[in-house]
C-alpha cells in the first residue's frame, strides 16, 4: 500500500523549503522530493533485508547524481549522456556522507544506499544543501535505524555579515563558503573555503550555522512524528561482552606492550603476532567466530589507545599532545618540472610538482554549478606503497578527489590574479609515504612547489590536523598532528589550512555524534599555533619567497586586453590573421570573449613581438609613424605593403626611394621587409606610406 501524499513547508533564508513524501519512489525504505526555490532533488534511501555473508563493516553508499537537464544542458560527451560523476558530484556525496555516517548504529551491517538525484537547479539555491536536508528527512521517516535528524546550511560572509545560503551573486563576493551540518545539540560536519578568515570569525560562523540548523532539525522531527516508520530490528554483529572480556584478559598486556613501540612497522608486526597468538588460543573455544575474535582485538586496541591518550595524556609515539613530529622541507627536487618540492612530517611524505601552461590548458567543466572552466587544478595521488600495501592502481577514488579538492581550496585565496600571472596552473601531489594527514602535507608541499616555480603567491599556506578522544561524558582530549593510529582509533580529524593572517580551508571528519563549541574552539586554536610554527620554522626556511624568474622549461606568457569589437580583426577571416601571428613568431594565442588575449611561447621576446603585432592590428594607424612593412604586391605605379596583419598601404613609385625610380621591382621585391612612414589616410581609410621619407628620417 502506497503512503499518503504529504507536503511539508518551512522558510529557510527567505526561500520556501518544501518536502513532499508519499508520491515518488515509494518502494524505497524512505524517500522525499525536496524543493528549495527552483532547485529540486529527489532523495531515496534503501537498505538490504540482511547483511551479506562475511561483511565486517557498515556498507553505506552515498551518490549525488547530477543530471544536466537540471540546468538545460545536453551532455558534451560522444554518447550525449552523463558519464562518471564529476569531481563536484563526488565532493557533494562526501558532504552528505560525513555527517550521516556516525549516526548509524555501530553494529549495523546491512547495506544502506542513499541516492540524491538533482533534477532542477536554481543558481541561488545550492542542490547539495537541499540534498543533505532531504537525506536527513528520508532516513528519519524510513524504517532504517539512524540517530538523526540533522540539517546542513551554507554560510557566506558578505560585507562583514553572515549570510545564510547566499545567492549566486552573494557567493561571488563572499569572503568564505562554510557548510555546517549538525544535530539539534552538536556540530557534525564542517567544510570551508575562506579568504584568510580569523579563528574568531570562523567559530562564530560555525555556531551561527548550528543555530539555524536546529530550526530545520525541528521541522524534520515534526515530519517524522507524523509519518515516520518504526525502525526495523537487526542482528547485532557486536561481539558478546563475555567474549570481549575473555579476549581482553588474554591480550591486554601484550597490546599495552605494543603501544610502547614508537616505530609504526615494528608496532604493526608485534600486533600481527598478538593476533596470531590470540586466534590460535581462542579458535577451539569459538570455532565459528574468527571475525568476532578479530573484532574483539580491535575493540581492545581501541580501548587501550584511547585510555592512553585520555587518562594518561600520552601518545603512542611518545609525543606530547601539542607536539609536532619532525618536519623537513626541500624544493627543486625534480630538475625538468616547472617547480617541485618534498615535504616530510614524521613518516608522512608528499612530493608535489607544478606545471604552468597557457590559458588554453585550463580545465573545461561540464557540470550543473555554472562554472565552465577552472584555471587552477590540484590532483592528489595515494598509491598503495605509501602505506606499505600491495594493491593495483585503479585511478583516483573519492578520498583522493576529496583530498585534492581540499588542497585546491586552501591555496586558491593566495594565487595571483590572472592579470598579474596569466597562466593555467596544475599541481600534482604524490603521497610517497603515509602515516596520518597527507592532505595537509599536500598543502604544505604545494606552497613550496608554487614558490619554487616562481608563482607570486600572496602568502604561504600551511595545513595541520587536530585529533580528538572523548568519553561521551564531557571529558575530551585534543592532540595536534595526528598519525594514522590516532586517526583510526580516535574520534575526529579536524583539518585546518591557512596563512599567518587566517584560515583558507577546513575539512572535518567525525566518528562520534558531534562536537561542542568548546572542542571546536580548542581545535581552531591548536591548529593555528601549529600552522604558524610550520610556516616560520619549515616552509619559509626552505624558500623565503617565490623565485623571481620562472623555470627555463616553463612557457613564457604575456596578456593584454583589447576592445571586444576588435577581436574579429585579430582573428581575421577564417582565422588567417591569428594563425599568421602564431606561425611568424612561434607563439600560442588564446582569445577570450571578453577581449583578453594570452600570448605564450618558450621565448619571451617572441611574446613581445606578437603583442606588438596585435597592438598594430587593433590600433588605428597614425600619420607620421614609421613602421616595418612587408611587400605584398608589385604594381607599375608602386608597391602594396602590409603594415600590420590585414592592413595594407600603398607606397607610390615616387615614394620608394630617395632617387628617381623607373620600375617598382628595381627597388623592392615581394616579401621584402622595409621601413615606411605613414603619410596619408583618406576618408575611406586608405593608407599611403613613403619609404623615401622613412629613409630620409634616418639620415
N, C-alpha and C positions, 0 to 999 in steps of 0.2 A: 504494500500500500504506500503510495507516494505521500510525502509530508505535505502539510498545508502550506500554501504560498504565503510568505510573510515579508513585510517590508519594514525596515527599521531605519530611522533617520536621526542625525545629530549634526551639530555645527562644528567644523574644525577649521580654524584660521579664516573665518569669514566665508567658507565654502561649505556646501552641503555634502556630508558623507552619508551615502545610502548603502545599506547591506540588505540584499534580497536572499531569502532562503526558500527551499521547497519548490523551486521552479526549474532549476538547471542542475544537471549532474547528480540526480537523486540516487543513483546506485552506489555512489561513493559513501564512505563512512560518515563524512561530513563535507558540506560544500556551501559556498556562498558567492554571490555575484556582487562585486564591490564597485560602486560608482563614486568617484570623487571629482567634482567638476565634470568635465567630459572624459576623464580617464576611466576606463572600465577594465577590471581584472577579474577573471573567473578563477576561483580557487577551489581545488578538490583535494581532500586528504583520504587516503585509504590505508588499510592495514591487512596483513595476511591473517588467516584464521589461527595458524600455529607457526612456530619458528621452523626454519629449515634445519635439517639434521646437521649437527656439529657446529652450529653457529655459536661463537663465544663473545659476540659483541652486539651492540644495538645497531641494526642496519637501517639507518634513516637516510633517505634521499630527498633532496630539495631541488626542484627545477623551476627556473624562472624563464618562461618561454616567450621570446619576443616574436610578434607577428608584424611584418612590415605593413600589412594592410591597416594596422592601427594608426599609422601616420600617412596613409595614402601613397605608399611606395610599392613598386614591383621589384622584387629582389634582383640584384645585378648579376647574379651567377648565371652560368650557362643553362642550368636547369630551371631557372626562374622560380625557385622556391628556397625557403630558409634552409641553411645548412647547419653546421655545428654551431653551438652557442657562441655569441660574440663575447669578448672579454667583459663588456659591461653586463651582459646577462649572467656570466659566471660570478662576477662580483656581487650582483644583486642576490643571487642564490645564497652566497655566503652571508650576506647581511641578514637574510631570513633564517638561515640555519643556525647561526651562532647564538641568538637569544632564545630559540625554542628548544634546542637540544638539551641543555641542562635541566629542563623542566619535565623530561620524560623519566619514568621510574628507572633506576639504575639496573634493575634486574630484568627489564623487558627485552625480549629477543625476537619479537615479531617484526617482520619487515613493515616499515611505515614509509609511505610515499606522499610527498607534498608537491603538487603541480600548480603553478601560477601562470595562467595564460593571459598575456597582455593583449587586449582586443581593441582598445581605443586609447589614444594618448592626448591629453591636454597638456601642452608645454608648461602650464602653470601648476600642474598637479602631478608630482612625481609618481610613476607607477609602482616603484619599489616600496614606497610608503603605503600605498593602498594595498599592496600585496601582503606586507607584514601584518597589517590590521586584519586583512581577510583570512590569512592563515591562522592567526590567533583566534578569530571567531569560529572558523571551520573546525579547528581542533577542540575548542571549548564545547561546541554543541554536538560533536561526534561522540561515539562510544569508545574512542581510543583513550587510554589512560594518559593524562597530561596535567601538569601542575599550573597551567596558566589561569587566566589570560594575561597577555602582555599588550603593549602598544608601542608604536615607533613613530617618531616625527623627525623632521629635518629643521635645524635651526640655522638661520643666517645672521650676520652682523652687518647691518646697513646703517650708516651714519651713527655708529656707536649704540644702536638699538638692536635688541634681539628680535628677530622676525621668525614667526612660526611658518613652516612650509613656504618659503619665499617663492614668488613668481619667477618666471624665466628672466625678466628684466632685473628683478632684485638679485637673483643669483649672479648675474653678470658683474654687479658692483659690490657684492658681499665680500667681506674680509675673511669669511670662513664658511665651510659647509660641514655641519655637525649633525650626524644621525645618532639619536639616542633611543634605545629600547629599554623598557622597564616594566616590572610588575607594579602593583599598587604601592609596594613598600620599597623595592630595591631596583637599582640600575642593573640591567642585564647585558647591555651591549653598547659600545661607544665606537664610532668610526668618524674620523675627522680629517679634513684638509683645511689648512689655515695659513693666513699671511702673517706669520710671526706674532701669534696671539699670546698674551701673558697667561701664566697659570691661573691667576685670579679670575680673569675674564672667562677662560675656558671652563673653570669649575662652576662659575655662576651660570654659564650657558647650559652645562650638563644638568644642573639641578633645576633650571628653568624648564628644560625639556622634560625632565622627570615629572614635574608638577603638571604639565599639560597631559602627559601620558596617563596619569591617574584618572583623568576625566574620561578618556577613551576606554580605559580598562573597566570603569564602572558601566559605561554604555554596553560593552560586550558582556559583562556579568549579568546585566538586565536581560539581554537576548538569551543567554544560557539558562537563566531561571525560567524563561517561558518555553523554550523548545529544546533544551539540552537533553541528550540521551543519557541513560545510565551507562557508566563505563564498564567495559567487558572485563571479566576476570581472566587471568593467565597463569600459567605455571611458572613460578619464580625460578630463575636459574642461579639464584644466590645460594652459595653453599650453606648447609645447616650449621648452626652455631657450635654444636659439639665437634663437628669435623674441623671447623676453623680453629677451635681451641686445641684440639689434638695436634694439628699440624704446627700451630704457633708454638706450642710447648716443645715440639721436636726441633724446629728450625730457627727459633728466635735468636738463640745465642750465636749461631753461625751467621745469620743475616746481620746482626749487630756488628760482628767482626768484619763483614764485607763492607759495611759503610764506614769503616775506619781506613779503607783503602782509597786513596785520593785519585789515583790514575784510573781513567774510565775503562780501558780494555782489561786491565788487571782485575778490576772490581767485577766486570761482567763475566770474566772467566770463572772467578770464585763463585759467583751466584749461579752460573750454569752447573757447577759441581754440587751446589746445595740442592738445586732442582733434581738432579740425577739421584742424589742420595735420598731425598725425600720421596721421590716416586718409587724408588726401589723398596723403601721401608713400608710405604702405605699401600702399595699396589695389591698385595694379598688381602689387606683389610678392606679396601674399597676397589675391588677389581673392575667395576664398571664406571669408575669416576676419575679417569686420568685428567680430564679437563677440569673437574671440580678440585682436584688436588692442586693443579696449576693456578686456578682462581684463588685458592686459599693462600698460596705462596705470594701471589700478587697482593692480596689484602694485607698480609703480614709485612711485606716490604713497604707498602704504602704507609701503614701504621707507624713503622719504625722511622721512616724518613720524616714524616710529619711530626712525630714526637720529638725527634732530634732538633728540628727547627723551632717548633712551638714551645717546647718545655725547656730545652737546653740552650736555645738561641745559638745553635751550632749547625754548620752546613756540612754536607758530605765531603766536600773537598777541603774542609778546614778553614774556609774564609769567614771573615766577619760578615754580618748581614748586609752591610753597606760597602763591602769591598769588591772592587772590580778584579777580574782575572788579568794576568799580564797582557799588556797591549803592545802592538807593534804596527808600523805602517811604512810602506815603501811606494815610490812612484817610478814610472818609466820602466816597468817590468818587461813589457813587450816592445821590441825595437821598431816594428813596422806599423803598429797601430797608431792612431792619432793621439791617444792618451791612454794610460793604464795605471793600475795600482794593485797592491795587495794589502789587505787589512786583516790583522790577526788579533783575536781576543780569546785567550786560552786555547782550546782545541777547535775553535771556530775560525775558519779562514775563508775569505771571499776575495776573488780576483775579478776586477771589473775593467772592461775595455770600452773606450769611447770611439765612435765613428761619426765623423762630420760629413754632411752631404749637402747638395743643392736642395732648394725647397721642393723640387720635383720628387725628392725621395721621401717626403713626408707621408705618413700612413693615411690612406683613404679609408673612411669608415662607411659602413652600410648598416646603420642601426636605427633605433627609434628615438634617440635623445636629441636629434637636431645637429649634432656635431658631424661635419663632413670630412674633416681631416685632423691629423694630430702631428704636430711638429716635433714633439719630444716623446721618445719611445724608450721604455725601460723593460728589458726582459731579464728574467731570473731563472737560472737552471740549477737543479738539485739532483745531481747524479747519485746513484746508489753507493758508489765507492766512498762518498763523503761521510757516510756513517758505517763504513766497513761491511756493507752488504753486497750481495750479488743479485742483480736484477737487470734485465734488458731495458734499454731506454725506449720509451714509447711516446716521447713528446711531453710537453708541459701539462700537468694536471691542474686541478682547481687551486691547490695550495700554491703551486708555482706562479700561476696567474695572479693570485691574490697578493703574494709577497712582492712580485714585480710592480703591481699597481700601487702598493704601499710606498715603495721606494720612489716611484714616479711622483706620487702626491707630495712626498717630503721635499723633493728638490725643485718642483715647478715654481714655487714662490721666489726662488733665488736666481732663476735663469735670466739672462739678459733679454731685453726686448728685441723683437725681430728687427727693428730699425737699427739697433746697435750691433746685432750679431745675426745676420740673415742666413742662418744655417738650420737644416734639419739635423737633429741630434739623436743618436741611438746609443744607449748604454746596455751592455750585457754583463750581468753579474753571475760568475761561475762559483758556486759553492764547492770548494775543493776539500773542505773538512768541516764537519758539523757537530757541535756539542752545545746547542742552545742559541736561539735568537739570531739566526742567519739573516733574517730580513733586515735587522738593524745593522748587522755587519755590512750588508749590501749598501745601505745608505752611507755609511762611513767611507767604504771603498769607492763609492760613486762620487762623493765630494772630491776625494783625492784625484780620481781619474779625470774629472772635469777640469780641475785646476792644472793638472799635468798636460791636458790638451790645449790649454790656453783659452778656455771658455771663461769669459769675465763674469763669473757668478757674483751676485751681490754680497753674499755671506756664506761661509762654510756651514754645512749641516751635519749634525751627528745624531745617531739614534741609539737608544738603550731600552732594555725591558726591565720591568719590575714584576716580581712574583708575589704570591700570597699563600699562606697556610692559615686556615681559620678552623675553629672548633664548633661553629654554629651557635655558640652561646655568647657571642660578642668579643671573644678573645681572638686576636689575629696577630700575625707577624708578616711584614712585607720585607722583601730582600731584593737587592739590585743585581742586575746581570745574572739572570738565572741560566743554569746549564740544563742539559737535557733531562736529567733525572728529576730536577726540581720542577720542570715544566710538566713532566709525565705524572708525577705524584702530587703536584701542587694544585691550587685552585684557580690560578689566574696567570695570564701572560699579558701584561699591560705594556704595550709598546708605544714609546713616545719619541718623535724626532723633532729637531728644531735647531735654531741658531742661538747665538748669545742673546738675541732680542726676544725670542719667543718660539712658540710651538708652530710647526708646519704640518705635522700629521700625527694621528693617533689611531691605533687599532687595538681593541681589547678582546681577547679570547677568555672565556669563563667556563668553569666546570661546576660552579655552585649556582644557587638560585639568584644571586645578585649581590651588589655592593652597596655599602652605605656611603654617605658623604665623607665620613672620616677616612675610610680606606682610599677613596678616590683622591682626596686632598693629599694624603701621605704619599701615594704613588706619584702624583704630579711633582711634589717637592723633591722626592728622591731621584726621579729621572732627570729633573732639571740640574741638580747638583752633579750627577754623574755625566750628563751631557756636556756641561761646561768643562769638566776635567778632561774629557776625551778631546774636545776642541782645542783646548790650550796646550795640553801636555803631549798630545799624539798627532793629531791631524796637522795643526799649524806648525809643528816642529818638523814634520815630513816635507811640507811645502808651504811656505809662508803666504803666498799669493798666487793667483793664476799666472802662468807663464806669459810673457809679453808677446811672444810670437807663436803662431800655430806650427805644428809639425810640418816638416818638409813634404810629408806624404799626404797632408790634408789639402783638400781643394781650397783655392782662394776665392773670395766672394766679395762682390760689391752690389749695392742695391740703389735704386733711385725710384722716385715717384713721378709719373707723368700724367697729364690730363687724360681722362678716360677717352675723350674724343680723338686722342692722338694714337690710341692703341692700334687702330687699323693701319696707320701709316708705318708703324714699326713692324707689324706683321707682314704687310704687303699682300698683293694679290696672290692667293694660293700659298701664302707663307714664304714667298720668294725673298722678301727683304730680311726677315729674321734668319732664314737659312743662310743667306749671304753673310750676315754678321757672324754667325756661328762658324762657317767654313773659313772665312778670311782671317779670323782671329783665334781660332781653336778654342771656343768658349761654348758653354751651355747657357741658354737664355730661357728663363721661366717668367711668364707674364700672367699676372692675376687680373681678374675682372675689375678690381679697384684701381688699376693703373700702376700697381707696384711691380717693378721689374727686378729680377735677381739674375746677376751675371756671374758665372763661376768658371774657373779654369785652374789648371795646375800652376799657371804663371800669373801673378798679379798685374804685370804690365799688359798682358793680353786683355784682362778685365777692364783696365783703364781705357785701352784703345776702343774696346767695344762700347763702353759707356760714352766715350766722346762721339762715336758714330751715332749712337742713339740720340744724344743731345742735338747733333746736327740735323737729324731727321725731324725731331719734334719742334725745334726752334726755327722760326721763320728767318730766312737769310736777311742779312743787313748790308746795305750799301757801304762799301769801304773795307769790308772784312776780306782778309786774304786767307785762302784755304787750299788744301790739297784736293785735286780732282783727277778723275780717270777719264781718258779719252774713250768715248763710246762709238762715235760715228764721224766719218770724214766727208765733208761736202765741198763743193767748189768755192763756196762763199765763207767757209770756216769749219770749225770743229765743234761738235756737241760733246760736252764733258759732264760727268756725273760728280756733282759737288757733295752729294750725300746719297745714300741708297734711296732710289726712287725719285731723286730730284736732279733734273738735267738743266744745263745752262748752255747758251751759245757763246762761243768765243769767235768773233768775226775774224776773217783772214787778216784784216788790218790790225788786229789786236794780238796776233800770235807772237810777234817778235818785235824787237826794237828797231829792226831794219825792215826794208820792204820785202814782202813775201809774195812770190809768184804762184806757188802751189801749196795747198794745205799740207800735203804729205811731205813737203820739203822740211817742215818743222816738227810735226808730230805724227805718230802712228797710233793705231788702235791699241788700247790698253796701256798706253804711256801714262805715267803719273806726273802731273805738272802742278805748279802753284799758280793760282789765278786770283784776281781781285774782282769782287762783285762791284759792278759799275752802274747797273740799272735794273729796276724791277718795274715792269709796266703794270697798268691797271688790270691786266688779265693774269698777273702772277708770273709772266715770262721773265726769265733772268738772263741778263747779259753780263759776261765777265771779260776780263782782259789779262792775258798772260804778260803783255808788254808792261802794263802798269805794275804788275807784281814783280817783274824783273827790275824795273827802274827803282822800285822802293827799296830794293836790297843793295843798290849800287852806292 
